[in-house]
Amino acid sequence: MAKDTTGSGAQELQERLARIQSQIGDPKAVRNRQLTEALTAMREALEEVEVAERELARRSDELLAAQEALEVERHRYRELFELAPVGYLVTDEAGTVQDANLAVAALLNTSWKALRGKPLVVFVAPSNRGELRDLLHRVRRQPAERGFELVLQPRDLQPRVALVSVRRDEDRIGKPSRLLWILQDISERREAERALHDSQERLRHSQRLEAIGRLAGGVAHSFNNLLAAIAFHVELILGGRSGGEELLRHASEIQRAGERAASLARQLLAFGRKQVLQPRRLTLHELIAHLEPMLRRLLGQDIDVEIATDPEAGAIHADLGQIEQVILNLVGNARDAMPHGGRLTLATGTAEIHEGEPPGSAHLAPGAYVTLTVSDTGMGMPPEVVAHLFEPFFTTKERDKGTGLGLATVYGIVRQSGGDVRIETEPGKGTSFTILLPRAGSEGEVEFPPPPELAPARGTEVVLLVEDEDNIREPAIEILEGHGYTVLPASDGVKALEVARAYPGPIQVMITDVIMPNLSGGRLAEELLPLRPDMRVIYMSGYPEDSITRHGALEPRHRFLQKPFPPSVLLRTVREVLEAVVE
């Protein structure tokens, strides 16, 4: 059966109409309601304003407190800036002072007001102003510069040294950049360093005087013995009590004493690195092979000799006689360390020195080196002996068993040749000396002269002999003429010029002393060589340093003889100079 919905729908419409009418009400009620709603909205707005005012007041109090704290901090940092023990300075990029603290003012002996607005350069010592300008230029291109030293010129005071750091301040947006400086007065530190250096220099001077005293004592002892021997033999000759073979024996002993004195003088010069170098290109491999027979005789039968040289080690550029002396001294020293026999090893090789390493090669420049190692199985040495090993006249041998110059000579020669010496030793386990010498380039032929006895000693050439000492010139004339040479003698440089200009024929070689009155040997050669360009020159001198030897080496066609030297050396040198091929 269907449900009737008509009545219920009408009733629903009537209810909705009633609700609408109750909502609309009469016009007066509507106006009152609108006024009430407006008042309510105003009260709510006023409450929000009051809340905002309270929040604003709170924030204003916080801002005021922050400002006060910031002002306190600003004063605090200003106080730190003003009273800092290090100088703080602010300038523009041109170096004009904008701000400075008391330390800067005290350093420059002026006031802050006198600094402000002035160029910093006026407070720098005149000799240092160019460096300041360079510094300002660099800081314009890079952000900072540290560890720069400036010499400041305070008013009415002595110059002061300041360690300076400066950086460019680029944090000020929209404003010109400025430079922030830190100046630290290091004058007292520099004074202390100078005082320490002076103290160390005085100590070194005292040590040098002690070494010189030991050197002088050793030289005096050695030469006095030689002079005594010469005096005794001369007295026996002059006394007329000797003749024939006895006379020859005394003369031979005098000659031996003279040679020993000359050898001692050469060792002293090598120790002092004052010898004149006559370098040539040579290899240690060939040199040791040349010396091997002599070395075996020197060592004797109770010492085994092992040669381990490397033919591919390369050549060196050094004085042949000096390197021979190094080898002989080291071998002789090794022999003395093995009185009951042992084994000696001679080895060559190569080494490469890199920048800053190894620590034991501080004297060596980076590069390639040829090494010579002389090792023995002898007694070895304790550290306290090694510490004095290269000092002149220091020796552990018995009195009159050695001069104490052998290793000092080795060190002087090696250092003069651009090398270094290394030692490895331990008591009871032997000693090893390693010599490092710069390796020569690959160009050029190795020069190795024939043994001295094969060099011809006679000739027919013309020799200009210039020597101001009669007791040297006269016997030299006899020796040269006795071996076939024509000799033009002169007692000084001026007379030598006259003789050379007057002589009509060629003069093949001039032998001249270096230090002479009126005109030195060097000046004489400068005068004569343009007139006689083919003439060879042999200089001789008893001085370790003079105008010829000052640069340490001679050009190939000239030679130098260190007095004293035996006649055989003079004759051999004349032939070598005359026969040398000069490119």
Secondary structure in CASP SS format (residue, H / E / C, confidence):
PFRMAT SS
TARGET T0000
AUTHOR 0000-0000-0000
METHOD secondary structure of the structure
MODEL  1
M C 1.00
A C 1.00
K C 1.00
D C 1.00
T C 1.00
T H 1.00
G H 1.00
S H 1.00
G H 1.00
A H 1.00
Q H 1.00
E H 1.00
L H 1.00
Q H 1.00
E H 1.00
R H 1.00
L H 1.00
A H 1.00
R H 1.00
I H 1.00
Q H 1.00
S H 1.00
Q H 1.00
I H 1.00
G C 1.00
D C 1.00
P H 1.00
K H 1.00
A H 1.00
V H 1.00
R H 1.00
N H 1.00
R H 1.00
Q H 1.00
L H 1.00
T H 1.00
E H 1.00
A H 1.00
L H 1.00
T H 1.00
A H 1.00
M H 1.00
R H 1.00
E H 1.00
A H 1.00
L H 1.00
E H 1.00
E H 1.00
V H 1.00
E H 1.00
V H 1.00
A H 1.00
E H 1.00
R H 1.00
E H 1.00
L H 1.00
A H 1.00
R H 1.00
R H 1.00
S H 1.00
D H 1.00
E H 1.00
L H 1.00
L H 1.00
A H 1.00
A H 1.00
Q H 1.00
E H 1.00
A H 1.00
L H 1.00
E H 1.00
V H 1.00
E H 1.00
R H 1.00
H H 1.00
R H 1.00
Y H 1.00
R H 1.00
E H 1.00
L H 1.00
F H 1.00
E H 1.00
L H 1.00
A C 1.00
P C 1.00
V C 1.00
G E 1.00
Y E 1.00
L E 1.00
V E 1.00
T E 1.00
D E 1.00
E C 1.00
A C 1.00
G C 1.00
T E 1.00
V E 1.00
Q E 1.00
D E 1.00
A E 1.00
N C 1.00
L H 1.00
A H 1.00
V H 1.00
A H 1.00
A H 1.00
L H 1.00
L C 1.00
N C 1.00
T C 1.00
S C 1.00
W H 1.00
K H 1.00
A H 1.00
L H 1.00
R C 1.00
G C 1.00
K C 1.00
P E 1.00
L H 1.00
V H 1.00
V H 1.00
F H 1.00
V E 1.00
A C 1.00
P H 1.00
S H 1.00
N H 1.00
R H 1.00
G H 1.00
E H 1.00
L H 1.00
R H 1.00
D H 1.00
L H 1.00
L H 1.00
H H 1.00
R H 1.00
V H 1.00
R H 1.00
R H 1.00
Q C 1.00
P C 1.00
A E 1.00
E E 1.00
R E 1.00
G E 1.00
F E 1.00
E E 1.00
L E 1.00
V E 1.00
L E 1.00
Q C 1.00
P C 1.00
R C 1.00
D C 1.00
L C 1.00
Q C 1.00
P C 1.00
R E 1.00
V E 1.00
A E 1.00
L E 1.00
V E 1.00
S E 1.00
V E 1.00
R E 1.00
R E 1.00
D E 1.00
E C 1.00
D C 1.00
R C 1.00
I C 1.00
G C 1.00
K C 1.00
P C 1.00
S C 1.00
R E 1.00
L E 1.00
L E 1.00
W E 1.00
I E 1.00
L E 1.00
Q E 1.00
D E 1.00
I C 1.00
S H 1.00
E H 1.00
R H 1.00
R H 1.00
E H 1.00
A H 1.00
E H 1.00
R H 1.00
A H 1.00
L H 1.00
H H 1.00
D H 1.00
S H 1.00
Q H 1.00
E H 1.00
R H 1.00
L H 1.00
R H 1.00
H H 1.00
S H 1.00
Q H 1.00
R H 1.00
L H 1.00
E H 1.00
A H 1.00
I H 1.00
G H 1.00
R H 1.00
L H 1.00
A H 1.00
G H 1.00
G H 1.00
V H 1.00
A H 1.00
H H 1.00
S H 1.00
F H 1.00
N H 1.00
N H 1.00
L H 1.00
L H 1.00
A H 1.00
A H 1.00
I H 1.00
A H 1.00
F H 1.00
H H 1.00
V H 1.00
E H 1.00
L H 1.00
I H 1.00
L H 1.00
G C 1.00
G C 1.00
R C 1.00
S C 1.00
G C 1.00
G C 1.00
E H 1.00
E H 1.00
L H 1.00
L H 1.00
R H 1.00
H H 1.00
A H 1.00
S H 1.00
E H 1.00
I H 1.00
Q H 1.00
R H 1.00
A H 1.00
G H 1.00
E H 1.00
R H 1.00
A H 1.00
A H 1.00
S H 1.00
L H 1.00
A H 1.00
R H 1.00
Q H 1.00
L H 1.00
L H 1.00
A H 1.00
F H 1.00
G C 1.00
R C 1.00
K C 1.00
Q C 1.00
V C 1.00
L E 1.00
Q C 1.00
P E 1.00
R E 1.00
R E 1.00
L E 1.00
T C 1.00
L H 1.00
H H 1.00
E H 1.00
L H 1.00
I H 1.00
A H 1.00
H H 1.00
L H 1.00
E H 1.00
P H 1.00
M H 1.00
L H 1.00
R H 1.00
R H 1.00
L H 1.00
L H 1.00
G C 1.00
Q C 1.00
D C 1.00
I E 1.00
D E 1.00
V E 1.00
E E 1.00
I E 1.00
A E 1.00
T C 1.00
D C 1.00
P C 1.00
E C 1.00
A C 1.00
G C 1.00
A C 1.00
I E 1.00
H E 1.00
A E 1.00
D E 1.00
L H 1.00
G H 1.00
Q H 1.00
I H 1.00
E H 1.00
Q H 1.00
V H 1.00
I H 1.00
L H 1.00
N H 1.00
L H 1.00
V H 1.00
G H 1.00
N H 1.00
A H 1.00
R H 1.00
D H 1.00
A C 1.00
M C 1.00
P C 1.00
H C 1.00
G C 1.00
G E 1.00
R E 1.00
L E 1.00
T E 1.00
L E 1.00
A E 1.00
T E 1.00
G E 1.00
T E 1.00
A E 1.00
E E 1.00
I E 1.00
H C 1.00
E C 1.00
G C 1.00
E C 1.00
P C 1.00
P H 1.00
G H 1.00
S H 1.00
A C 1.00
H C 1.00
L C 1.00
A C 1.00
P C 1.00
G E 1.00
A E 1.00
Y E 1.00
V E 1.00
T E 1.00
L E 1.00
T E 1.00
V E 1.00
S E 1.00
D E 1.00
T C 1.00
G C 1.00
M C 1.00
G C 1.00
M C 1.00
P C 1.00
P H 1.00
E H 1.00
V H 1.00
V H 1.00
A C 1.00
H C 1.00
L C 1.00
F C 1.00
E C 1.00
P C 1.00
F C 1.00
F C 1.00
T C 1.00
T C 1.00
K C 1.00
E C 1.00
R C 1.00
D C 1.00
K C 1.00
G C 1.00
T C 1.00
G C 1.00
L C 1.00
G H 1.00
L H 1.00
A H 1.00
T H 1.00
V H 1.00
Y H 1.00
G H 1.00
I H 1.00
V H 1.00
R H 1.00
Q H 1.00
S C 1.00
G C 1.00
G C 1.00
D E 1.00
V E 1.00
R E 1.00
I E 1.00
E E 1.00
T E 1.00
E C 1.00
P C 1.00
G C 1.00
K C 1.00
G C 1.00
T E 1.00
S E 1.00
F E 1.00
T E 1.00
I E 1.00
L E 1.00
L E 1.00
P E 1.00
R E 1.00
A C 1.00
G C 1.00
S C 1.00
E C 1.00
G C 1.00
E C 1.00
V C 1.00
E C 1.00
F C 1.00
P C 1.00
P C 1.00
P C 1.00
P H 1.00
E H 1.00
L H 1.00
A C 1.00
P C 1.00
A C 1.00
R C 1.00
G C 1.00
T C 1.00
E C 1.00
V E 1.00
V E 1.00
L E 1.00
L E 1.00
V E 1.00
E C 1.00
D C 1.00
E C 1.00
D H 1.00
N H 1.00
I H 1.00
R H 1.00
E H 1.00
P H 1.00
A H 1.00
I H 1.00
E H 1.00
I H 1.00
L H 1.00
E H 1.00
G H 1.00
H C 1.00
G C 1.00
Y C 1.00
T E 1.00
V E 1.00
L E 1.00
P E 1.00
A E 1.00
S C 1.00
D C 1.00
G H 1.00
V H 1.00
K H 1.00
A H 1.00
L H 1.00
E H 1.00
V H 1.00
A H 1.00
R H 1.00
A H 1.00
Y C 1.00
P C 1.00
G C 1.00
P C 1.00
I C 1.00
Q C 1.00
V E 1.00
M E 1.00
I E 1.00
T E 1.00
D E 1.00
V C 1.00
I C 1.00
M C 1.00
P C 1.00
N C 1.00
L C 1.00
S C 1.00
G H 1.00
G H 1.00
R H 1.00
L H 1.00
A H 1.00
E H 1.00
E H 1.00
L H 1.00
L C 1.00
P C 1.00
L C 1.00
R C 1.00
P C 1.00
D C 1.00
M C 1.00
R E 1.00
V E 1.00
I E 1.00
Y E 1.00
M E 1.00
S E 1.00
G C 1.00
Y C 1.00
P C 1.00
E C 1.00
D C 1.00
S C 1.00
I C 1.00
T C 1.00
R C 1.00
H C 1.00
G C 1.00
A E 1.00
L C 1.00
E C 1.00
P C 1.00
R C 1.00
H E 1.00
R E 1.00
F E 1.00
L E 1.00
Q E 1.00
K C 1.00
P C 1.00
F C 1.00
P C 1.00
P H 1.00
S H 1.00
V H 1.00
L H 1.00
L H 1.00
R H 1.00
T H 1.00
V H 1.00
R H 1.00
E H 1.00
V H 1.00
L H 1.00
E H 1.00
A C 1.00
V C 1.00
V C 1.00
E C 1.00
END
